[in-house]
């Protein structure tokens, strides 16, 4: 049976997950250069797919044009114009599943993501956790293409994706003698965020020991926290709210190292081929969300029987009276960075 030569791929959110999809599609398109991909996601995430040959981006507008059942029918009709031969559902939420049904009724082959919910529930339950590494999320994405008939193997290696530094960021890269470390200090859920005091200690040490620090990620509240750090410590730069996503990716591609919570900063670093030290509290790398091509030894964490409390970090994880993320000390992070020099 012939392989499909045009595939609709759906993954609407979240930011880190979409970045992981981009890493997978980059390798898929290298292995199958004649296959055309129509990537369906939110318009903000389009820059993740820049430069990937044979990927066309089609935006979903879930709050307006494509809202509700009628909106999804409208989206299906838009996508039908591509005359795709298959759908790879890498999201498997209510919206994507409705879209899958609509395509199936049109005779289009559909394969869906297996999220491994039962295994993740066993990993995160309060008692009698089944604690071992689960299949990586990127491999779950690859499995969908395998189900479509492709012999697809991921390399799990970082690939340099160096881009030009945006003009507005030239001042951050003016001193060529100092290494550049990016820090994505924030996350969607507070149980994944290292204390501001501890992070301040890390920034203080780095900026006084030969590093420039570039701060990434967040909204107005996070912008102000990062701004306070730039005013408190030398050689510290706040990128939050100052650059487009495309520009942020270009800046990240020029870093020597990224430090990130278990958040989108980790997966953006992977996409641009940058090594990342990731910090884990309520969540755990065992759930399969480590950055593509990153090393398990670069996951900084303190093992404890109560970890993890949730796959996405939306539940507290009390470890003997201390939140799990706060078991990580500034010294642990600094020692790891020092060992990399």
N, C-alpha and C positions, 0 to 999 in steps of 0.2 A: 504494500500500500504506500502511495506517495506521501511525502511529508507536506504539511501545509506551508505555503510560501508567503502567506500574509496572516498575521496573528494580532488580534486585539488583546491587549494586556490591561487589566484593571487593578489599580491600587490607589485609592483616593486619599488616604491619610495613614498614619501620622507621619510627621516630617522624617523621623529617623527611619521608619519602615520604607518610605518612598526612596530615600537615599540608598538603602540596601538593595532595593529593586534595581536602581540605576547601576549599581556595581555588578549585579547579576546580568543585566541586559548587555552591559559592555562586553562581558566575556562571551555571552551567547552570540552576539553579533560578530564577534571575531571568529567564532567557530562555524557560524552559519551565515556568511556574508550575503547570501542571496535571499535570505528571508527578511521580509519587511515587517516591522513592528509598529503598531498603532498604540501608543501609550496613553491611557486615559487616567488623568489625575487632576488635582486642583491646579489652576493656572499658576499659583505662586511657586509650585515645584518644577515648573518647566526647565529652569536652568540646570537641574540635576542631569538632564538628558542631552544637554548641549554637546555637540561633538561626537555623539555616538552614531555611527553610520547606520543608516537604514531604520532609524527610529523617527517616526512622526508623532508629535505631541498633539493630543486632542483634549481640550480642557472640559472638565465637568464643573457646572455651576449649581451645586446642590441647594443653594438658598434662593435661587431665582429661576433661571431658564429650565433647569433639570430637577426642580422640586417636585416631590410626590410622584405618584404613579404616572400621571400624564407627562411629567417632566422626564421620567425615565424612558417612556415610550418615545418622546421626542429625541432623547439621546440615542436610543437604539436606531431610530431612523437616520440620524446624522451619521452614525458609525456604519450603517448598512451601505453607505455610498462607497466605502473603501473596498467592499466586496471581499472581506476577510473570509478565510476558510476555517478559522478556529478562534476560540476565546480562551485565554489563560487568566482565570480569576485568581489573582494573588491577594485578594482582600477577604473574600468570603464573609461579608456582612450583609445586612438586609438589602441594601441598594444593589450591591454587585450580584446577589443571588436572584433578585427580580430581573436584572438585566440578563443573567444567564438563561433564565426561563424564556425570556423573549427571543433570544438568539436560538435556543434549542427548538422552539416552535417554528423557526425559520429553516431548520435543518442544519444549523451550524454546530460543529463539534465543540463541546465545552468541557474543560477540565478545571477542577477547583482545588484551592489550597487546603491541605490538612493541617490545621493549627495545633494539633496534638493537645487538645484541651484536657483530656483525662490525665495525661502524664504531667502536665503543668499543675493541675489541681493536686496531684499526689506530691509534687515537689513543694508546693506552697502551703499545704494544710498545716494546722497548728501542731498536731500530734502525728507521730509515726510517718514522718516525711520520707518519701522515697527519693533519696538525695544522690543523684548521679547525673552526668552530663546528658542533656537531651539533644535531639537533632538540631543543628544550627538552622536558624530561620532562613538564611540564604539557601541552604540545601533543600528546605521545604519549598522555596520558590522554584528552585531548579527541578524538583520532582514534578511540578506541574508541566514543565516542558517535556520532561521524560515521558510523562503520561500521554503526551501528544505524539510520541514516537521518536523524539530526538535523543541521540546518544550524546548527552551533555555533561561534561565534567568541569567542575570549578577548580581553579588552581589554588585558591585561598592564599594568594600572594598579593602584597601591595604593589601597585604599578604607578610609577611617577606620572603625575598629570600636571606638570609645571606650567603655569600661566603667567602672563605679564602682570606686574603689580599695578593696580589702578592708580591713576595719577593722584587722586585725592589721598592715597595711602603712602605716597613716596616718603613723607617725613618719618613714617614708622620704620622704614628700612634704610634710613640714612647712614647709620653706623654699621658698616659691614663687618666690624670686628666682634660685634656682640651677637650671639645666637638669639634666634627669635622663638619664643615659646607662646603658643596660643593657650588660653584658658577659657573653657566654656563652663563657667562656675554655677550655672543654673539649670533647672529642669522643671518639668510640668508639675511634679509632685514634690512636696517639701521633704519627704522621707528619703529622697535621692540626692539632697543638696547638702554638701559639707558645710559646717558652720562658717559664718562669715569671718569670725575671729580666726579660725584655723586657716581658712583660705588667705586671709590677710597676712598671716605669718609666712605662708608659702611664697606669696608675692614679694613680701619684704625681703626674704632671703634671696630669691632669684634675682631681683633687680639690683641687689648689692653684691652679686657674685657673677657678673658678666653676662647677664641675660636681659633682653628686652621682652616685656610681657604685653601681649595683645589680648584684650578681653572681648569675648563674643557672647551673643545670645541673650534674648530677653526683651521685655517691654519697658515702659516708663519707670517702673519701680526698680527694675534691674539696672537700667541705665544710670539711675542716680547712685546706686550702690557702686557700680563700676567707676562712676565719675569721682566718687569719694576716694576710691583706691588710687586713681590717677593723680589726685591731689595730695595723697599721703605718701606715695612711693615714687621714686624717680624711675625714668625709663619704662613707664607704664602707659598704655594707650587704650582708649575706649573706642571700640568699633560699633557699639550697639546703636542702632537707629541711624547710622551715618552712611551705610552702604546697602546696595541691593543684594539679593541673595547671590546673584552672579558674581558680583564684586567680592563678597565674602568668601566664596569658593576660590576665587583667584588669589586672594590674600592667604588663605589657608594653604594653598599649594606651595607657597614660598616659606612656610614655617620649617623650623628644624624639628619641632615636636609639638604635639597637642596634649593638653591635660583636660579631661572632660569627665563630667558625671556620666552615669548610664543615661545618655541623652543623645539628641540629634548631632551634637558637636562631634561625638565619637564617629558616627557614620559619615558625616561630611568629611572628616579627616581621612577615613578609609577611601572614600570616593576620589579624593585628590592624591592618594598615595602617601599620606603622612602618618608616621608612627604616632600612636596615641596611648598615653597612660590613662586608664579609665578607673574611676572610683565607684565602688559598689557598696550600698548599704542595705536597704530593705529588699532590693532585688539581688539577683545572683547570675553570674555568667552561665551557670548550668541550664538556665531557661532557654538558651540559644540565641541571645541577642548581642553577643560579642561583635565587635566591629569586623567587617570583612577584611581578611588578611592580617588582622592584628594578632598579637601573641597572648596566650592565656597568662603567661607570667607577667604581662603588663597590666593585668587586672589587679588593682590594689584593693584589698578587702581584709576583713578580720573574720575568720570562720567562727560560727556560733550555731548551736542547735536550732535557734529560733529563725535563722535565715534560710531561705527568703520568706517574707510574709505575703508577697504578691508578685506576679510577673511584671506588672507595670509600675510598682512602687507606690500605689495609691493607698496602702494600708500601713499603719505604724509597725515597727519591728523592734520591740523592746528587748534589749539584751542585757539582763541583770541590772535594770534600771537606767540604761543608757540606750538611746536610739542607735541602731546599728551603724549608720553612716558616721556617727560621732566616735566610733571605735577607731576610726582612721585618724592618725595624728599627722601634724605637719612634718615631723621628723621622718615618718614612713615615706611620704611623697618625696621629700628632699633627698633622702638616701637613695631612692630609686633613680632619680634624675642624675645624681652625682655618679652613680654606678654606670650610667650610659655615656659619660664623657670620654 
